[in-house]
Amino acid sequence: MRIVNLNGDVTLTDPENDLEEDLPFSKATFGREIVDRDPHKITDIKPAVRDKNRVNIFLGSVFAFSLDISQVVDFHLSVGKTLTDKEIKELESASEFGKLYNSTLEWVFTRPHSIKETRDHLEQKLIRRRLDNKHRRENAERMKVDPEFAAKREDLKIQTKERKLFSEEDIEKVISRLIEKKYLDDRKFAQWYIENRFVKKGISRRRLADELAKKGIDRSIISELLSSSERTDVEEIKKVIKKKGTRLDSSKLLRKLVSMGFPYELSRSLLEDYKSDPEGFFADSDF
């Protein structure tokens, strides 16, 4: 005979000799499957659905958190291992870090980024998540006093469960790992930026320097890379003149060039050369 008590524990009894064998399950399985509900025991490790590089960890047959495959190896995790409360907390923290690192890595791969850009991106993400959690708390409170609002939860896709927050420390850890793996490199980023910024439209060296400085690049690196760059103000001014020379008169075009950061005297001199020989002005240019 099988007896299931209110706690979900199953007891098997022998009706002939009245012997009993206690088998502690947390849930009645009625012969289908024995379910281990020990909240400290790893009962399963399954591949994540959306990210093939992550796995889902189940404690006591309940999903607990996800980890990178490398994290599973680093923490020596396996099915059947029993964890302490401290270890579980550490793994939960590692899970959030892993998700933050992976999402940041995807963002970094969209195009080269500076270290400051990446830090700003993560700090803005944290601010947005805090604001989102505030709205979710407000939704939860409103649902308690507004039945009509609560009834529309599914239709309006109202979220009430707060998302886990990461810390400033997590941000710095992510950045440190990206630098270590050479996914972030301010010198390489600056070189890429100088070579690709407004290649067809034209841009002054002064503006390039100012933009790179705002992105956190050290002035010494900027100066070094600009001094070795093939992009000169002369060639960049010619690009602007070719694009706008037929639409703007000389005075307006001169003001335009100066506003873009080009030196006044150089801009005026080149404009005079263009006016005197429009066809021959671009003869030595590669664009």
C-alpha positions as CSV (number, residue, x, y, z in Angstrom):
1,M,0.0,0.0,0.0
2,R,1.2,3.5,-0.7
3,I,0.2,6.3,1.7
4,V,0.8,10.0,0.9
5,N,0.7,12.4,3.9
6,L,0.0,16.1,3.8
7,N,3.7,17.0,3.5
8,G,3.9,14.9,0.3
9,D,6.0,12.2,2.0
10,V,5.3,8.7,0.7
11,T,5.2,5.6,2.9
12,L,5.1,2.0,1.4
13,T,3.6,-0.7,3.6
14,D,3.5,-4.4,3.3
15,P,0.0,-5.6,4.1
16,E,1.1,-9.1,5.0
17,N,3.7,-8.5,7.7
18,D,2.9,-4.8,8.3
19,L,6.5,-3.7,7.6
20,E,7.0,-0.1,6.6
21,E,9.6,1.6,4.5
22,D,9.7,5.3,4.6
23,L,10.7,7.0,1.3
24,P,10.9,10.8,1.7
25,F,9.6,12.5,-1.4
26,S,8.5,16.2,-1.3
27,K,5.8,15.5,-3.9
28,A,3.6,12.5,-4.6
29,T,4.6,11.0,-7.9
30,F,2.1,8.2,-8.0
31,G,4.6,5.8,-9.5
32,R,5.7,8.1,-12.4
33,E,8.9,9.6,-11.1
34,I,10.8,10.0,-7.8
35,V,11.3,13.7,-7.3
36,D,14.1,14.9,-5.0
37,R,13.0,18.2,-3.3
38,D,16.2,18.9,-1.3
39,P,16.6,22.7,-1.9
40,H,20.4,22.4,-1.5
41,K,20.9,19.5,-3.9
42,I,21.6,19.8,-7.6
43,T,19.0,17.5,-9.2
44,D,19.5,18.5,-12.8
45,I,21.7,20.5,-15.2
46,K,20.0,21.3,-18.5
47,P,21.0,23.3,-21.6
48,A,19.5,26.8,-21.7
49,V,17.0,27.3,-24.5
50,R,17.9,30.8,-25.6
51,D,21.7,30.7,-25.0
52,K,23.6,27.6,-25.9
53,N,26.6,28.7,-23.8
54,R,24.5,28.6,-20.6
55,V,22.9,25.8,-18.6
56,N,20.0,25.8,-16.2
57,I,20.7,24.6,-12.7
58,F,17.9,22.8,-10.7
59,L,18.0,22.6,-6.9
60,G,15.5,20.2,-5.4
61,S,14.0,19.6,-8.9
62,V,13.1,23.4,-9.2
63,F,14.9,25.8,-11.5
64,A,17.3,27.9,-9.4
65,F,19.5,29.9,-11.8
66,S,21.5,29.7,-15.0
67,L,25.3,29.6,-15.4
68,D,27.8,29.8,-18.2
69,I,29.3,26.4,-19.0
70,S,32.7,27.6,-17.9
71,Q,31.2,28.6,-14.6
72,V,29.9,25.1,-14.1
73,V,33.4,23.8,-14.6
74,D,35.0,26.4,-12.4
75,F,32.6,25.7,-9.5
76,H,32.9,21.9,-10.0
77,L,29.2,21.5,-10.2
78,S,27.5,18.2,-11.0
79,V,24.1,16.5,-10.5
80,G,23.9,15.1,-7.0
81,K,26.2,17.7,-5.4
82,T,24.8,19.3,-2.2
83,L,25.4,23.0,-1.7
84,T,25.6,25.2,1.4
85,D,23.5,28.4,1.7
86,K,26.7,30.4,1.2
87,E,27.6,28.5,-2.0
88,I,24.1,29.0,-3.4
89,K,24.3,32.7,-2.8
90,E,27.7,32.8,-4.5
91,L,26.3,30.9,-7.5
92,E,23.3,33.2,-7.8
93,S,25.7,36.2,-7.8
94,A,27.8,34.4,-10.4
95,S,24.7,33.8,-12.5
96,E,23.8,37.5,-12.6
97,F,27.4,38.3,-13.5
98,G,27.5,35.8,-16.3
99,K,24.3,37.2,-17.8
100,L,25.6,40.7,-17.6
101,Y,28.9,39.8,-19.1
102,N,27.3,37.9,-22.0
103,S,24.9,40.7,-22.8
104,T,27.7,43.3,-22.6
105,L,29.9,41.1,-24.9
106,E,27.1,41.0,-27.5
107,W,26.9,44.8,-27.3
108,V,30.7,45.2,-27.6
109,F,30.6,43.0,-30.7
110,T,28.2,45.3,-32.5
111,R,31.1,47.7,-33.2
112,P,34.3,48.7,-31.3
113,H,33.7,50.6,-28.1
114,S,35.9,52.4,-25.6
115,I,36.1,51.5,-22.0
116,K,34.2,54.6,-21.0
117,E,31.5,53.9,-23.5
118,T,31.1,50.5,-22.1
119,R,31.0,51.7,-18.5
120,D,28.4,54.4,-19.4
121,H,26.3,51.7,-21.2
122,L,26.2,49.5,-18.1
123,E,25.5,52.3,-15.7
124,Q,22.6,53.5,-17.9
125,K,21.4,49.9,-18.0
126,L,21.4,49.7,-14.2
127,I,19.5,53.0,-14.0
128,R,16.8,51.7,-16.4
129,R,16.5,48.5,-14.5
130,R,16.0,50.4,-11.2
131,L,13.3,52.5,-12.8
132,D,11.7,49.4,-14.2
133,N,11.6,47.8,-10.8
134,K,10.0,50.9,-9.4
135,H,7.2,50.7,-11.9
136,R,6.8,47.0,-11.2
137,R,6.4,47.7,-7.4
138,E,3.9,50.4,-8.2
139,N,2.0,47.9,-10.4
140,A,2.0,45.3,-7.6
141,E,0.6,47.9,-5.1
142,R,-2.1,49.1,-7.5
143,M,-3.2,45.5,-8.2
144,K,-3.9,45.1,-4.5
145,V,-6.4,47.9,-4.4
146,D,-7.7,48.1,-8.0
147,P,-9.4,44.8,-9.1
148,E,-10.2,46.2,-12.6
149,F,-6.5,46.9,-13.1
150,A,-5.6,43.5,-11.8
151,A,-8.1,41.9,-14.2
152,K,-6.3,43.5,-17.1
153,R,-2.9,42.1,-16.1
154,E,-2.7,39.5,-18.9
155,D,-4.1,41.8,-21.6
156,L,-1.8,44.7,-20.7
157,K,1.2,42.5,-19.9
158,I,1.6,44.1,-16.6
159,Q,4.8,43.2,-14.9
160,T,5.1,43.0,-11.1
161,K,8.0,40.8,-10.4
162,E,11.1,42.8,-9.9
163,R,14.2,42.1,-11.9
164,K,17.5,41.3,-10.2
165,L,19.9,44.2,-10.0
166,F,23.6,44.1,-10.6
167,S,26.1,46.3,-8.7
168,E,28.8,48.8,-9.6
169,E,31.2,46.1,-8.6
170,D,29.7,43.8,-11.2
171,I,30.2,46.5,-13.8
172,E,33.9,46.9,-13.0
173,K,34.3,43.1,-13.0
174,V,32.7,42.9,-16.4
175,I,34.9,45.6,-17.8
176,S,38.0,44.1,-16.3
177,R,37.3,40.7,-17.9
178,L,36.6,42.4,-21.3
179,I,39.9,44.2,-21.1
180,E,41.6,40.9,-20.0
181,K,40.1,39.1,-23.0
182,K,41.2,42.0,-25.3
183,Y,37.6,42.8,-26.3
184,L,38.1,46.3,-24.9
185,D,41.2,48.2,-26.0
186,D,41.2,52.0,-26.0
187,R,44.1,52.3,-28.4
188,K,42.6,49.9,-31.0
189,F,39.2,51.7,-30.6
190,A,40.8,55.1,-31.2
191,Q,42.6,53.8,-34.3
192,W,39.4,52.4,-35.7
193,Y,37.5,55.6,-34.9
194,I,40.1,57.8,-36.6
195,E,40.1,55.6,-39.7
196,N,36.3,55.3,-40.0
197,R,34.7,58.4,-38.7
198,F,33.0,60.4,-41.5
199,V,35.3,59.0,-44.1
200,K,33.1,60.4,-47.0
201,K,31.8,63.6,-45.3
202,G,35.1,64.8,-43.9
203,I,36.0,65.6,-40.3
204,S,38.7,67.9,-38.7
205,R,41.5,66.5,-36.6
206,R,40.3,68.8,-33.8
207,R,36.8,67.3,-33.8
208,L,38.2,63.8,-33.9
209,A,40.4,64.6,-30.9
210,D,37.5,66.2,-29.0
211,E,35.2,63.2,-29.7
212,L,37.7,60.7,-28.7
213,A,38.4,62.6,-25.5
214,K,34.7,62.5,-24.6
215,K,34.8,58.8,-25.1
216,G,37.5,58.5,-22.4
217,I,40.6,58.1,-24.7
218,D,43.8,59.5,-23.1
219,R,45.0,62.7,-24.9
220,S,48.5,61.2,-25.4
221,I,47.0,58.3,-27.3
222,I,44.9,60.6,-29.4
223,S,47.9,62.9,-30.2
224,E,50.1,59.9,-31.1
225,L,47.5,58.3,-33.4
226,L,46.5,61.5,-35.1
227,S,50.1,62.4,-35.8
228,S,50.5,59.1,-37.7
229,S,47.2,59.2,-39.4
230,E,46.9,59.7,-43.2
231,R,43.8,61.8,-42.7
232,T,44.9,65.4,-42.9
233,D,42.9,68.6,-42.5
234,V,43.7,69.5,-46.1
235,E,42.1,66.3,-47.5
236,E,39.2,66.5,-45.1
237,I,38.4,70.1,-46.1
238,K,38.5,69.0,-49.8
239,K,35.8,66.4,-49.0
240,V,33.6,69.0,-47.5
241,I,34.1,71.4,-50.4
242,K,33.3,68.7,-52.9
243,K,30.1,67.8,-51.1
244,K,28.9,71.4,-50.4
245,G,30.9,73.6,-52.7
246,T,28.2,73.9,-55.3
247,R,25.4,74.6,-52.8
248,L,27.0,77.2,-50.5
249,D,28.7,80.4,-51.3
250,S,32.2,81.0,-50.2
251,S,31.4,82.9,-47.0
252,K,28.9,80.3,-45.8
253,L,31.2,77.4,-46.7
254,L,34.0,79.1,-44.8
255,R,31.8,79.5,-41.7
256,K,30.8,75.8,-42.1
257,L,34.4,74.7,-42.2
258,V,35.4,76.7,-39.2
259,S,32.4,75.4,-37.2
260,M,33.6,71.9,-38.0
261,G,36.9,72.6,-36.3
262,F,39.1,73.3,-39.3
263,P,41.7,76.1,-39.0
264,Y,40.4,79.4,-40.4
265,E,43.4,80.3,-42.5
266,L,43.7,76.9,-44.0
267,S,40.0,76.8,-44.8
268,R,40.1,80.2,-46.4
269,S,43.3,79.4,-48.4
270,L,41.8,76.2,-49.8
271,L,38.5,77.8,-50.7
272,E,40.5,80.4,-52.7
273,D,42.3,77.6,-54.5
274,Y,38.9,75.9,-55.3
275,K,37.4,79.1,-56.6
276,S,40.4,79.7,-58.9
277,D,40.4,76.2,-60.4
278,P,37.4,74.1,-59.5
279,E,38.2,71.2,-61.8
280,G,41.9,70.9,-60.9
281,F,41.3,71.4,-57.2
282,F,40.5,67.7,-56.6
283,A,43.1,66.3,-59.1
284,D,45.4,64.9,-56.4
285,S,42.7,63.5,-54.2
286,D,41.8,59.8,-53.9
287,F,38.1,60.3,-53.3
